[in-house]
């Protein structure tokens, strides 16, 4: 029971919020694949039950989980991981060709902040946007309009400010000690200067 509790907490620290033509299509922490993209991968279970959110259709589906995406194009899957190898990157672009779609399928992923990303794609006349990664919280978004709970003022005040306040006396004591040492050093230099005639 204890292990499951730790897994659940780490698991829910991540999330995704999907938009289609500017409207939020995400209904819960884990989006319903059938509702979001019109199909489910019943046999393989590559996407269903493993992703927070889905966009696209049966011919081209992208699933989002934690810090990676699973792209299904014409039955073939590819997993794209965004991790430490992308330090300092500005954007990730990809092009796909589907046998069942006229034209190229292009999407762009850009980093938002630490372990959080924005996915954008225009496909089949629809514009998709997905915010996914660490701290993305659907109920918090619905309540406040902010995507990332861990970057919210409330979280920072409740969780970071106490640490800052707790460290203030320590910082002050360090500064006082530095001033005391500087004063002692000046006194010693004055004493040495008076001893030598």
C-alpha positions as CSV (number, residue, x, y, z in Angstrom):
1,X,0.0,0.0,0.0
2,X,2.8,2.4,0.8
3,X,4.5,1.9,-2.5
4,X,1.3,2.6,-4.4
5,X,0.9,5.8,-2.5
6,X,4.3,7.0,-3.5
7,X,3.7,6.1,-7.1
8,X,0.4,7.9,-7.2
9,X,1.9,11.1,-5.8
10,X,4.7,11.1,-8.3
11,X,2.3,10.2,-11.0
12,X,-0.1,13.0,-10.5
13,X,2.7,15.6,-10.3
14,X,2.4,15.5,-14.1
15,X,-0.5,16.1,-16.4
16,X,-1.7,17.4,-19.8
17,X,-4.4,19.8,-20.9
18,X,-5.6,19.5,-24.6
19,X,-7.2,22.1,-26.7
20,X,-8.9,21.8,-30.1
21,X,-9.6,25.0,-32.0
22,X,-9.2,27.0,-28.7
23,X,-11.6,24.9,-26.7
24,X,-10.4,22.6,-23.8
25,X,-11.2,19.0,-24.7
26,X,-9.7,17.5,-21.6
27,X,-12.4,16.2,-19.2
28,X,-10.3,14.5,-16.5
29,X,-6.7,13.9,-15.5
30,X,-6.7,11.1,-18.0
31,X,-8.6,12.0,-21.1
32,X,-10.9,9.5,-22.7
33,X,-9.2,8.3,-25.9
34,X,-12.4,7.3,-27.7
35,X,-13.9,10.7,-26.9
36,X,-10.8,12.7,-27.8
37,X,-9.6,11.0,-31.0
38,X,-12.5,8.7,-32.0
39,X,-10.8,5.3,-31.5
40,X,-9.1,3.2,-28.9
41,X,-6.1,0.8,-29.3
42,X,-7.9,-2.1,-27.7
43,X,-5.4,-4.8,-28.9
44,X,-2.0,-3.1,-28.3
45,X,-2.7,-0.8,-25.4
46,X,0.2,1.4,-26.5
47,X,-1.8,4.6,-25.9
48,X,-5.1,3.7,-24.0
49,X,-4.6,4.0,-20.3
50,X,-1.0,5.2,-20.6
51,X,-1.5,8.8,-21.6
52,X,-3.0,11.9,-20.0
53,X,-4.3,13.3,-23.2
54,X,-4.8,12.6,-26.9
55,X,-5.1,14.6,-30.1
56,X,-5.7,13.7,-33.8
57,X,-7.8,10.9,-35.2
58,X,-7.4,7.2,-36.2
59,X,-4.9,7.9,-38.9
60,X,-2.6,10.2,-36.8
61,X,-2.8,10.2,-33.0
62,X,-0.5,11.8,-30.5
63,X,-0.7,10.8,-26.8
64,X,1.0,12.7,-24.0
65,X,2.4,11.3,-20.8
66,X,4.7,12.9,-18.3
67,X,7.7,14.2,-20.4
68,X,7.1,12.2,-23.6
69,X,4.8,11.8,-26.5
70,X,3.7,8.7,-28.4
71,X,2.9,9.3,-32.1
72,X,0.8,6.8,-34.0
73,X,0.8,7.3,-37.7
74,X,-0.9,4.6,-39.9
75,X,-0.5,2.0,-37.2
76,X,3.2,2.6,-36.5
77,X,4.2,4.1,-33.2
78,X,7.1,6.3,-32.2
79,X,7.9,7.6,-28.7
80,X,9.6,11.0,-28.3
81,X,11.2,11.7,-25.0
82,X,12.0,15.2,-23.8
83,X,14.6,14.9,-21.1
84,X,18.1,16.1,-20.3
85,X,19.4,15.7,-23.9
86,X,17.2,18.7,-24.8
87,X,18.8,21.1,-22.4
88,X,18.8,24.6,-23.9
89,X,16.7,23.7,-26.9
90,X,14.2,26.2,-28.3
91,X,11.8,23.8,-30.2
92,X,11.3,20.3,-31.5
93,X,9.8,20.0,-35.0
94,X,8.5,16.9,-36.7
95,X,7.0,16.0,-40.1
96,X,5.0,13.0,-40.8
97,X,3.4,11.6,-44.0
98,X,0.2,9.5,-43.7
99,X,-1.2,7.3,-46.3
100,X,-4.6,8.4,-45.4
101,X,-4.1,12.2,-45.3
102,X,-3.3,14.6,-48.1
103,X,-0.3,16.7,-47.2
104,X,2.3,16.8,-44.5
105,X,1.5,16.6,-40.8
106,X,3.7,19.0,-38.9
107,X,3.9,19.7,-35.2
108,X,6.1,21.8,-33.0
109,X,7.0,21.3,-29.3
110,X,8.5,24.1,-27.3
111,X,9.7,24.1,-23.7
112,X,7.6,26.3,-21.3
113,X,9.7,25.9,-18.1
114,X,11.3,23.1,-16.2
115,X,9.9,19.8,-17.5
116,X,6.8,21.4,-19.0
117,X,6.1,21.7,-22.8
118,X,3.7,23.2,-25.3
119,X,2.7,21.1,-28.4
120,X,1.0,22.8,-31.4
121,X,-0.3,21.2,-34.5
122,X,-2.7,22.0,-37.4
123,X,-4.2,18.8,-38.7
124,X,-7.3,18.1,-40.8
125,X,-8.5,21.7,-40.5
126,X,-8.2,21.7,-36.7
127,X,-5.7,23.5,-34.5
128,X,-4.5,21.5,-31.6
129,X,-2.5,22.7,-28.5
130,X,-1.5,20.6,-25.6
131,X,0.3,21.8,-22.5
132,X,2.0,18.8,-20.8
133,X,4.6,17.9,-18.3
134,X,5.4,18.6,-14.6
135,X,2.9,20.5,-12.6
136,X,0.1,20.6,-15.2
137,X,-3.1,20.5,-13.2
138,X,-6.5,20.4,-15.0
139,X,-8.7,21.4,-12.0
140,X,-6.3,24.2,-11.1
141,X,-6.5,25.4,-14.8
142,X,-10.3,25.4,-14.7
143,X,-10.4,27.3,-11.4
144,X,-7.7,29.9,-12.2
145,X,-6.8,29.8,-15.9
146,X,-3.2,28.9,-15.0
147,X,-1.7,25.7,-16.4
148,X,1.1,24.9,-13.9
149,X,0.2,24.7,-10.3
150,X,3.9,24.6,-9.2
151,X,4.5,28.0,-10.8
152,X,1.4,29.6,-9.3
153,X,1.7,32.5,-6.8
154,X,-0.3,30.5,-4.2
155,X,2.1,27.5,-4.3
156,X,5.2,29.8,-4.2
157,X,3.9,31.7,-1.2
158,X,2.8,28.6,0.7
159,X,5.9,26.5,-0.1
160,X,8.8,28.7,-1.1
161,X,8.2,31.8,1.0
162,X,8.5,29.9,4.3
163,X,11.9,28.6,3.3
164,X,13.0,32.1,2.4
165,X,11.7,33.5,5.7
166,X,13.3,30.6,7.6
167,X,16.7,31.5,6.0
168,X,16.5,35.2,6.8
169,X,18.0,34.9,10.3
170,X,20.8,32.7,9.0
171,X,21.6,35.3,6.3
172,X,21.5,38.1,8.8
173,X,23.9,36.1,11.2
174,X,26.3,35.6,8.3
175,X,26.3,39.3,7.5
176,X,26.8,40.2,11.1
177,X,29.7,37.8,11.4
178,X,31.3,39.2,8.2
179,X,31.0,42.8,9.6
180,X,32.4,41.7,13.0
181,X,35.4,40.1,11.2
182,X,36.0,43.1,9.1
183,X,35.9,45.3,12.2
184,X,38.3,43.0,14.0
185,X,40.7,43.1,11.1
186,X,40.7,46.9,11.0
187,X,41.4,47.0,14.7
188,X,44.3,44.6,14.3
189,X,45.7,46.7,11.4
190,X,45.4,49.9,13.6
191,X,47.2,48.1,16.4
192,X,50.0,47.0,14.1
193,X,50.4,50.5,12.7
194,X,50.8,52.0,16.2
195,X,53.4,49.4,17.3
196,X,55.9,50.2,14.6
197,X,57.7,53.6,15.3
